[in-house]
């Protein structure tokens, strides 16, 4: 029995030795050049040689994988963040994302790496790389919850938006993500990306396409009763109709946004947006006092959040003060504690306009428009109201200048008001047609002839009123006689 046991043990050792030698030799044939440099005989049955072969094989097989990716752990992430060169840091973060591990810790590290990578690419203004990053992450999105996917996608789109001159790229990126979310049936994310796409199309002045997109989206969101998204979409629709100069529909959409907002908790930033849009619509209706109160509420909300839109709210507040002939208050608001935080070209532009309005000087007004063109003329809201203010100021100045004359040269008026002759002549012609004063232009002589205001005789209005009353009496008598005859 003992002899049989010993025989079996010897046979097992021989078989194991032959199998191990054959296995290692087969694995090492593809590494002949590497192993040859160590001067090791392939196929040797010596235990120490086999151990050296195995260790060499292990090292050579491990190194290619280590060069292709970094393990998704805190050490690798710290190494990437500590890199001095941003390019090196970006490269290391990409290597972390290539780790095939799908453990919970690895996924968490990858999410952090994506956030850091998008920040670095934004700082380096690499918009195309951000777009390609989003495409590369599509397989990764199947490993994480949908809510985290939505957060990453929206974060990368926001990162692209921070890079100037990428409007077309953002539109293209949003359209790609809408197609992907529709194919993956990710309704929550698709609706928000479509809302972002509609806003981008509106900014790009593609109003018809944006309106078509919003029309279908509003119906879908109202059916799902997503109040928070509905507020955003209604606000966007209000802005779109305002851009199309359809004030009734803009007000209706804003009312819908307020109704939806009253049913839920609205974040301060969104409430500030509602107040800002309300102020814009009231200012469009020339209700500047109410508009000022809305702009003030929006400014307080944005100022508390350090939102860049705070300076626009403050700018529109100053505009309202100018439009109600309280231009003297502008300097006080700018020098206040809140106003000092936003000193810059926007407030300087409004101060220049306020000074021109206080002095009733068209020359200073035009100088302000020329010096602060980006802040005044390129802002559609400010430009619209300042155009009306300029016309009013010019009419007041012209009426004051021509009042002492019955006949005056147009060139003399232009010289006094310090404006081009053709500009003054065109404005005088418009004022005559609008019956701002009685007169005519003698273009042959280059003169303006002003007529005296016709004196109205008090007899005519009294006579017309008497005739009107007689007509009413006759009509009443006719009705009575008709009833009697019947």
C-alpha positions in Angstrom: 0.0 0.0 0.0 2.9 2.4 0.9 4.7 1.4 -2.3 1.6 2.2 -4.3 1.2 5.6 -2.6 4.8 6.5 -3.4 4.4 5.5 -7.0 1.4 7.7 -7.4 3.2 10.6 -5.8 6.2 10.3 -8.0 3.9 10.1 -11.1 2.0 13.2 -10.0 5.2 15.2 -9.5 6.6 14.2 -12.9 3.3 15.0 -14.6 3.1 18.4 -12.8 6.7 19.3 -13.6 6.3 18.4 -17.3 3.0 20.4 -17.5 4.4 23.5 -15.8 7.5 23.5 -18.0 5.4 23.1 -21.1 3.0 25.8 -20.1 5.7 28.4 -19.3 7.7 27.5 -22.4 4.6 28.1 -24.6 4.0 31.5 -23.0 7.6 32.6 -23.3 8.0 31.7 -27.0 6.6 35.1 -28.0 9.2 36.8 -25.8 12.3 35.1 -27.2 14.1 38.4 -27.8 13.4 39.6 -24.2 14.4 36.4 -22.6 17.4 36.0 -24.8 18.8 39.2 -23.3 18.8 37.5 -19.9 20.7 34.5 -21.4 18.2 32.0 -20.1 17.8 28.6 -21.8 14.2 28.0 -22.9 12.8 24.6 -22.0 15.2 24.0 -19.1 13.8 21.8 -16.3 15.9 23.6 -13.7 13.6 25.0 -11.0 15.5 28.2 -10.5 15.6 28.9 -14.3 11.8 28.3 -14.5 11.3 30.8 -11.6 13.4 33.4 -13.4 11.4 32.8 -16.6 8.1 33.2 -14.8 9.1 36.4 -13.1 10.4 37.8 -16.3 7.2 36.9 -18.1 5.1 38.4 -15.4 7.0 41.7 -15.5 6.9 42.0 -19.3 3.2 41.2 -19.4 2.4 43.8 -16.8 4.3 46.7 -18.2 2.2 47.2 -21.4 -1.0 47.5 -19.3 0.5 50.0 -16.9 1.6 52.2 -19.8 -2.0 52.2 -21.3 -3.9 53.4 -18.3 -3.7 54.5 -14.7 -5.7 52.7 -12.0 -8.7 54.7 -11.0 -7.7 55.4 -7.4 -7.0 58.4 -5.2 -3.3 58.2 -5.7 -3.6 58.4 -9.5 -6.1 61.3 -9.2 -3.7 63.1 -6.8 -0.8 62.6 -9.2 -2.8 64.1 -12.0 -3.9 67.1 -10.0 -0.4 67.7 -8.7 1.1 67.9 -12.2 2.5 71.4 -12.9 1.8 71.4 -16.6 -1.9 71.4 -17.5 -1.2 69.3 -20.6 0.4 66.6 -18.5 -2.5 66.8 -16.0 -5.0 66.4 -18.8 -3.1 63.4 -20.2 -3.0 61.7 -16.8 -6.7 62.2 -16.3 -7.4 60.7 -19.7 -5.4 57.6 -18.6 -7.5 57.3 -15.4 -10.6 57.2 -17.5 -9.2 54.3 -19.6 -9.1 52.1 -16.5 -11.5 49.2 -17.3 -12.4 48.7 -13.7 -16.1 49.2 -12.9 -16.1 49.0 -9.1 -17.9 51.6 -7.1 -14.7 53.3 -6.0 -13.3 53.3 -9.5 -16.5 54.9 -10.9 -16.4 57.5 -8.2 -12.8 58.4 -9.0 -13.6 58.6 -12.7 -16.5 61.0 -12.0 -14.1 63.3 -10.2 -11.6 62.9 -13.0 -14.2 63.9 -15.5 -15.1 67.0 -13.5 -11.4 68.0 -13.2 -10.8 67.3 -16.9 -13.7 69.4 -18.0 -12.4 72.3 -15.8 -8.9 72.0 -17.3 -10.1 71.8 -20.9 -12.3 74.9 -20.2 -9.3 76.8 -18.8 -7.3 75.8 -21.9 -10.2 76.8 -24.1 -10.3 73.4 -25.9 -13.9 73.3 -26.9 -13.5 70.5 -29.5 -11.8 68.3 -26.9 -14.7 68.8 -24.6 -17.0 67.7 -27.4 -14.9 64.6 -28.1 -14.8 63.9 -24.3 -18.5 63.7 -24.2 -18.6 61.3 -27.1 -15.9 59.1 -25.5 -17.9 58.9 -22.2 -21.0 57.4 -23.8 -20.0 53.8 -22.9 -19.2 55.0 -19.4 -22.7 56.4 -19.0 -24.1 52.8 -19.1 -22.3 52.0 -15.8 -23.5 54.9 -13.7 -27.0 56.1 -12.7 -29.0 58.2 -15.1 -29.1 61.2 -12.7 -25.3 61.3 -12.6 -25.2 61.0 -16.4 -27.5 64.0 -16.7 -25.2 65.9 -14.3 -22.1 65.1 -16.3 -23.6 65.9 -19.7 -25.1 69.2 -18.6 -21.8 70.1 -16.8 -19.8 69.5 -20.0 -22.2 71.5 -22.1 -22.0 74.4 -19.5 -18.2 74.1 -19.7 -18.3 74.5 -23.5 -20.6 77.6 -23.0 -17.9 79.3 -20.9 -15.5 79.4 -23.9 -16.2 82.4 -26.1 -17.3 82.0 -29.7 -18.6 78.4 -29.4 -22.3 79.1 -30.1 -22.4 76.9 -33.2 -20.4 74.2 -31.5 -22.9 74.2 -28.6 -25.8 73.9 -31.0 -24.2 71.0 -32.8 -23.3 69.3 -29.5 -26.8 69.7 -28.1 -28.3 68.2 -31.3 -26.0 65.2 -31.0 -27.0 64.7 -27.3 -30.7 65.0 -28.2 -30.4 62.2 -30.7 -28.4 60.0 -28.2 -30.9 60.6 -25.4 -33.8 59.9 -27.7 -32.2 56.6 -28.8 -31.4 55.7 -25.2 -34.9 56.8 -24.0 -33.6 59.2 -21.4 -36.5 61.6 -21.3 -35.4 63.6 -18.3 -32.1 64.5 -19.8 -33.5 65.0 -23.4 -36.0 67.6 -22.3 -33.4 69.7 -20.5 -30.9 69.5 -23.4 -33.7 70.5 -25.8 -34.5 73.5 -23.6 -30.8 74.4 -23.7 -30.9 74.0 -27.5 -33.9 76.3 -27.8 -32.1 79.0 -25.8 -29.0 78.7 -28.0 -31.1 78.9 -31.2 -32.8 82.0 -29.8 -29.4 83.6 -29.1 -28.3 82.7 -32.6 -31.5 84.5 -33.9 -32.9 81.2 -35.3 -36.3 82.1 -33.9 -38.6 79.9 -36.0 -36.6 76.7 -35.2 -36.5 77.6 -31.6 -40.2 78.3 -31.5 -41.0 75.0 -33.1 -38.8 73.1 -30.7 -40.4 74.9 -27.7 -44.0 74.3 -28.9 -43.6 70.5 -28.8 -41.5 70.6 -25.6 -44.1 72.6 -23.6 -46.9 70.1 -24.4 -44.7 67.2 -23.3 -43.6 68.8 -20.1 -47.1 70.0 -19.1 -48.3 66.4 -19.6 -45.5 65.2 -17.3 -46.2 68.1 -14.8 -42.5 68.9 -14.3 -43.1 72.3 -12.7 -39.4 73.3 -12.4 -38.6 72.6 -16.0 -41.9 74.2 -17.0 -40.9 77.5 -15.4 -37.7 77.5 -17.4 -39.5 76.7 -20.7 -42.2 79.3 -20.1 -39.5 81.9 -19.3 -37.7 81.0 -22.5 -40.9 81.2 -24.5 -41.5 84.7 -23.0 -38.1 85.9 -24.1 -38.5 84.4 -27.5 -41.9 86.2 -28.1 -40.4 89.4 -26.8 -37.5 89.1 -29.3 -40.2 88.7 -32.0 -41.9 91.9 -30.7 -45.0 89.9 -29.8 -45.7 91.5 -26.4 -49.1 89.9 -25.6 -47.7 86.4 -26.0 -44.6 87.3 -24.1 -46.8 88.5 -21.2 -48.9 85.3 -21.4 -45.9 83.1 -21.2 -44.5 85.0 -18.3 -47.8 84.7 -16.4 -47.7 80.9 -17.0 -44.2 80.8 -15.6 -45.3 82.7 -12.5 -48.2 80.3 -12.1 -46.0 77.3 -12.2 -43.5 78.9 -9.9 -46.1 79.6 -7.2 -46.8 75.9 -6.9 -43.2 74.9 -6.1 -40.0 76.1 -4.5 -38.1 78.2 -7.0 -34.3 78.7 -6.6 -33.2 82.3 -6.1 -31.5 82.4 -9.5 -34.6 81.4 -11.3 -36.8 83.8 -9.3 -34.3 86.6 -10.2 -34.7 85.6 -13.9 -38.5 85.9 -13.5 -38.2 89.3 -12.0 -35.8 90.5 -14.6 -38.1 89.4 -17.4 -41.0 91.1 -15.7 -39.1 94.3 -15.5 -38.2 94.1 -19.2 -41.9 93.7 -20.2 -43.1 96.5 -17.9 -40.4 98.8 -19.3 -41.6 98.0 -22.8 -45.0 99.2 -21.8 -43.5 102.5 -20.5 -44.3 101.6 -16.9 -40.8 102.4 -15.7 -41.7 102.7 -12.0 -43.0 99.1 -11.8 -40.1 98.0 -14.0 -37.6 99.6 -11.6 -39.1 97.6 -8.7 -38.7 94.3 -10.6 -35.2 95.1 -11.6 -34.3 95.9 -8.0 -35.7 92.5 -6.9 -33.7 90.8 -9.6 -30.5 92.7 -8.7 -30.8 91.7 -5.0 -31.2 88.0 -6.0 -28.3 88.0 -8.4 -26.1 90.1 -6.1 -26.5 87.6 -3.3 -25.6 84.8 -5.6 -22.7 86.8 -7.2 -24.4 86.1 -10.6 -23.0 88.1 -13.6 -26.5 89.1 -14.5 -26.6 91.5 -11.4 -24.8 94.2 -13.4 -27.5 94.0 -16.1 -30.2 94.4 -13.5 -28.4 97.4 -12.1 -27.9 98.8 -15.6 -31.7 98.6 -16.3 -32.5 100.2 -12.9 -30.4 103.2 -13.9 -32.2 103.2 -17.3 -35.6 103.4 -15.6 -34.4 106.4 -13.5 -33.3 108.2 -16.7 -36.5 107.5 -18.5 -38.7 109.0 -15.7 -36.5 112.2 -15.6 -34.7 111.2 -12.4 -31.3 111.2 -14.0 -29.8 113.0 -10.9 -30.4 109.8 -8.9 -28.1 107.7 -11.1 -24.8 109.0 -9.5 -26.2 108.2 -6.1 -27.1 104.6 -7.0 -23.7 104.0 -8.6 -21.8 105.3 -5.6 -23.9 103.2 -3.2 -22.3 100.2 -1.4 -23.9 97.7 -3.9 -23.1 99.8 -6.9 -19.4 100.1 -6.1 -19.1 96.4 -6.6 -20.0 96.6 -10.2 -18.1 99.7 -11.4 -17.2 99.2 -15.0 -18.1 100.2 -18.6 -21.8 99.4 -18.2 -22.3 101.8 -15.3 -20.0 104.4 -16.9 -22.2 104.3 -20.0 -25.4 104.9 -18.0 -23.7 107.7 -16.1 -22.7 109.4 -19.4 -26.3 109.1 -20.7 -27.6 110.5 -17.4 -25.3 113.5 -17.6 -26.3 114.1 -21.2 -30.0 113.9 -20.2 -29.5 116.3 -17.3 -27.8 118.9 -19.5 -30.3 118.3 -22.3 -27.4 118.0 -24.7 -27.8 116.0 -27.8 -24.1 116.3 -28.5 -23.1 114.7 -25.2 -25.8 112.1 -25.8 -24.3 111.1 -29.2 -20.8 111.1 -27.7 -22.0 108.6 -25.0 -23.6 106.4 -27.7 -20.3 106.5 -29.7 -18.0 105.9 -26.8 -20.0 103.1 -25.2 -21.4 101.5 -28.3 -21.0 97.9 -26.9 -22.8 98.7 -23.7 -25.6 100.9 -25.2 -26.3 100.1 -28.9 -25.5 96.3 -28.8 -27.8 95.8 -25.8 -31.2 95.5 -27.5 -33.2 96.5 -24.4 -31.1 99.6 -23.6 -30.9 100.6 -27.3 -34.7 100.5 -27.8 -35.4 102.8 -24.8 -32.5 105.1 -25.5 -33.7 105.6 -29.1 -37.0 106.7 -27.8 -35.3 109.0 -25.2 -33.0 110.5 -27.9 -36.0 111.3 -30.1 -37.9 112.9 -27.2 -34.8 114.9 -26.2 -34.3 116.1 -29.8 -37.9 117.2 -30.2 -37.8 119.2 -27.0 -34.6 120.9 -28.1 -35.9 121.7 -31.5 -39.2 123.1 -30.2 -37.2 125.3 -27.7 -34.9 126.6 -30.5 -37.6 127.4 -33.1 -40.1 129.0 -30.6 -38.8 132.6 -31.1 -38.9 132.5 -34.9 -41.5 132.6 -37.6 -38.9 131.9 -40.3 -35.5 130.5 -39.7 -32.7 128.8 -41.7 -32.3 125.1 -41.2 -28.6 125.5 -41.2 -28.8 127.9 -38.3 -30.9 125.5 -36.3 -28.4 122.7 -37.1 -25.5 124.9 -35.9 -27.2 125.7 -32.6 -28.1 122.1 -31.9 -24.7 120.9 -33.2 -26.1 118.2 -35.5 -25.9 117.6 -39.3 -28.3 119.6 -41.5 -29.9 116.6 -43.2 -30.5 115.0 -39.8 -32.2 118.1 -38.5 -34.2 118.6 -41.7 -35.5 115.0 -41.5 -36.5 115.4 -37.9 -38.3 118.7 -38.5 -40.3 117.1 -41.4 -41.3 114.2 -39.1 -42.4 116.6 -36.4 -44.6 118.6 -38.8 -46.3 115.4 -40.0 -46.8 114.4 -36.4 -48.4 117.8 -35.8 -45.9 118.6 -33.1 -46.0 122.2 -34.4 -47.6 124.0 -37.4 -45.2 124.9 -40.1 -43.6 123.9 -43.5 -40.2 123.4 -45.0 -39.0 125.6 -47.9 -36.3 123.4 -49.2 -35.5 125.7 -52.1 -34.5 128.5 -49.6 -33.4 126.0 -46.9 -35.7 127.6 -44.4 -38.3 126.5 -41.9 -41.6 128.6 -41.8 -43.4 128.4 -38.6 -47.2 129.2 -38.4 -48.9 130.6 -35.4 -51.1 128.2 -33.6 -54.7 128.6 -34.9 -57.0 130.1 -32.3 -60.0 127.9 -31.7 -63.3 129.7 -31.4 -65.3 128.6 -28.4 -68.6 128.9 -30.4 -67.9 125.9 -32.6 -67.5 123.3 -29.8 -70.7 124.6 -28.1 -72.6 124.5 -31.4 -71.5 121.0 -32.2 -72.5 119.8 -28.7 -76.0 121.4 -29.1 -76.5 119.8 -32.5 -75.5 116.4 -31.0 -78.0 116.8 -28.2 -80.8 117.7 -30.6 -80.0 114.6 -32.6 -80.3 112.4 -29.5 -83.7 114.0 -28.7 -85.0 113.4 -32.2 -83.9 109.8 -32.1 -85.7 109.3 -28.8 -88.9 110.9 -30.1 -88.8 108.6 -33.1 -88.5 105.5 -31.0 -91.5 106.6 -28.8 -93.7 107.3 -31.9 -92.8 103.9 -33.3 -94.1 102.3 -30.1 -97.3 104.3 -30.2 -98.0 103.5 -33.8 -97.5 99.8 -33.1 
